[in-house]
Amino acid sequence: MKAQEASTLIPLWLLILLQVGISASSLIVEIVAGRMIAPYVGMSLYTWTAIIAVVLAGFSVGHWWGGRIASLPTELALRKTGWTMIAAACTTAGATLLLRTFAGPVVEGMNHPLAAITTLSALAFFLPSLFAGVPAPILTVAAMRNSNRSEQALGAMFAAGAIGAIAGTLFAGFVFVPWIGSVMTLLVITVVYAIAALICFWLGKVPSRGYVTSISGVGLAFAIGFWALSLPSVCDRESSYYCIRTVALSENSEDPVNLMVVDHLAHGISARDAPRVMFTEHAAMLDALPRMRMGRTDFTSFHIGGGTYSVPRAWADRGIKDITISEIDPEVTEIAVGNFWFDPATATILHRDARVALRRSAQQFDVIVGDAFTDIAAPEHLVTLEFFELVASRLSADGIFAMNLIDNVDRLDALAAVVVTLRDVFPSVEVWTAEGPPQPGERRVFVLLASASDSAVSTIETRTPDLTRFQVLANAFINSILRQKNAQILTDDHAPLAYLMGFDPAVD
């Protein structure tokens, strides 16, 4: 009876506010988890699957624990909730430190990348989710005890949790990560959890001595958070899409060569004084093959993905004009201009998804270049039948579509699926790769040329930066792979490209 009488002093609106704030914070942490893990293992379907599973597991254990605490008298239950909020603040603040400490050993020590992704997710974000899951049943029971209409109070608390989750998701993606970055966002959530803890202690009428201890707990959480904030950032620039770093590869400051790393992948390399030299096989083929097919410099082009803008920069240096580039992340463009010597005046740049940009464009292009294929984070909406039909509709009569693709030579399931899908749209589909036999287990770089007719040559030579010969694979060989794999056409409804590529880590 005393517990129930005490609970009548708690305004329902305050319990609802606590529920909204804690629920929103827990979802913000979940979204931030994906951003923070990406520099170590990339961002893919598998990354999000692991994160969501770990966070839901934490919530589940927390709700179960909270249900047991909720059976206690209200004031005692609220005091215990305050301590779980202190624990949530400390573990949230410490997630950055755990990632920095264990990411290297976990990724290097585990052969299977999915195991590494799941382990990292659990190490950094299981405990924050567990402690954040405890208050919901306790606050809900307190609200029901506080109300003459317990059913309505129950509905209000469930609605508050859902509203908080929605708000947290929106604020994480549209406000916190783009404006202040992941580590600072976790510090903000640490503050929210600390405030929630103090409110719970106040509602639970904690003794004065308990307040001293609780303030010490809050201080520990802040100390951990500011320690994490003081560490050097993993990213040079953390955008709404990527963690971006620039790495200097040349020891000669008079002849700089830079590498762009997007999340955990080497994305492209450029030299200041050699704009026409490509440093990766896929960039070399995407540069040379379309020029070989066009045989002139007065052609129009549309580029899917900017990255270091190496190919558009090389083409502009050769006098090729009317270049359009669709790069979804404006921060990538800024870095390409500042650190990779790309002149934005030489091209039209569209900061939107390439598929959206092509659909909105009425222009016909002589060349469309697809340079968005990376690792297990392959853009599935850019390799489907519907997208290839859109590409074909934007090509001139003698135009060509060139796209890069990475696949394991022991599998080639992804290559087979993309080829058979392209063949459903284009009369000619060629597969180009570096000359020479593949090595067992090799992640091979291919470039696919799709057009109305075959190329006039079967080999080309270009610098990568050393002179390298590339060849087109014989149709008979490609056909044998298609028969062996029984490849199915990829569609918007079903394009399991990441599964077809396998789970081996790769560098683009």
C-alpha positions, 0 to 999 in steps of 0.5 A: 500500500505504501508503495502504491501511495508513493507512486501516486505522487509520480506524474504520468507525464514524467514517466512518459517523458522518461520512456520516450527519452530512454527509448529514443537514446537506445535507438540512436545508439543502435544507428550509431553502432553501424556507423562506428563499426563500418571503419573496421568491417564495412557497412553491408546487409550483414553488418546491420543484421548483426547489429540489430540482432545484438541490440534486440538480444540486449533489449530482450535480456534487459526487459526480462530483468526489468520485469523482475525489478518491476515486481518490487515496491515502486520506489525501490524499483526506481532506485534500481532503475537509476543504477541501470541507467548509470550502467547504461551511461558508462557502457555507452560511453565506453563503446568507443574504447572497446571498439578501438581496443578489440577491433584489430584483434577480432578482425585479424583473429577470426577467419569468418568476417560474419563472426568478426562483425557479430563479435564486435557488435556484441562487445561494444553494444550488447551491454548498452542495449541490455541496460537501456532495456531495463527501465521500460517494464519498470516505468510501465508498471509504475505508470499502471500503479499510478493510474486508476485506468491502468489499461490506458496507462499501459497503452500510453507507455507502449506508445511512448516507447514507440514514439521514442524509437521513431524519434531516435531513429530520425535524430540519429540519421538526420541530426546527430551523426551528420552534425556532431559525429558518432563519438560525440553522439554517444557522449550526448546519449551518456548525458541523457542516461545520466539525467534519467538516472538522477530522475529515477533516484529522485523519484525513488527517494534515494537517501543522501548517501546514495546520491553521493554514490550516484553522482560518482557513477555519473562522473565515471560515465562522463570521464569515460565519455571524454576519454573516448572523445579525446582519442584521435578520430578514426575518420578524417571526415565522417559524413552521412554515408561514410567514414572517409580517410586520406592516406599519403602514399608517397614519401616525396612531398613534391610528388604526392600520391594519395589513397582514399579509404572509405569505411574499411576499403581502399577506394581509389588512388591518385597522383597529383602530377600524373592524372592519366595514370590509374593505380588500380586494375578496375580504374585502369580498365574503366579508363581505357576500355571506354576510350578504346571503344569510342576511338575519339574524345568528343563523347558524353559520359555519365559516371556512377560513383565519384570516389577519388574521381580518378577516371573523370579527372584523367578524361578531362586531362585528355580533353574529354568534355561533357562529363556527368558524375553522380556521387551520392556523398557531397563530402566525398566530392569535397575530399576529392577536390581538396586531396585528390586534385579533381577540378569540379569545373570539368564536370557536372556533379550530381549529389544523388543516387545514380539510379535516381539521377539517371531516371531523372535525366533525359540526356543520352550518353555515349558512355555510362561507367559503373564504379560503385561495386565494392566488397560485400557492400555491393549496391544491389539496386545498381545490378538488377534487370530494371536498372540495366534497362534504365541504363540501356534507355539512356545510352546512344545507339552505339553507346557502351556501359562499363561496370566493375565487379569483384568476385572470388575465382573459386565461386564466380556466382556473382559474375555469372548472375550479373552477366546473365542479367546484362545479356537479357538487356544488351546484345553484347556483354564482354568480361575483361580482366588482367591477363594471366591465370588466376590464383586459388582463392583470388578476389579477381577484378573484372570490368563488364562491357555491355553494348550493341556489338563486340569490341574490335580488339581482345586485349589492351595495355594500360598503366596501373601504374606499371604497364599491364595487359588486360584481356576479354574472356572468351564467350565459350568460357563465360557460357560454360560458367553460366551453365555450371552456375545455372545463373538467375537474372537479378531483379529489384525483387530478388538480387542476393548479390552479397550472398553470391559474392561470398563472405570473404573480406576484400579490398576494392 
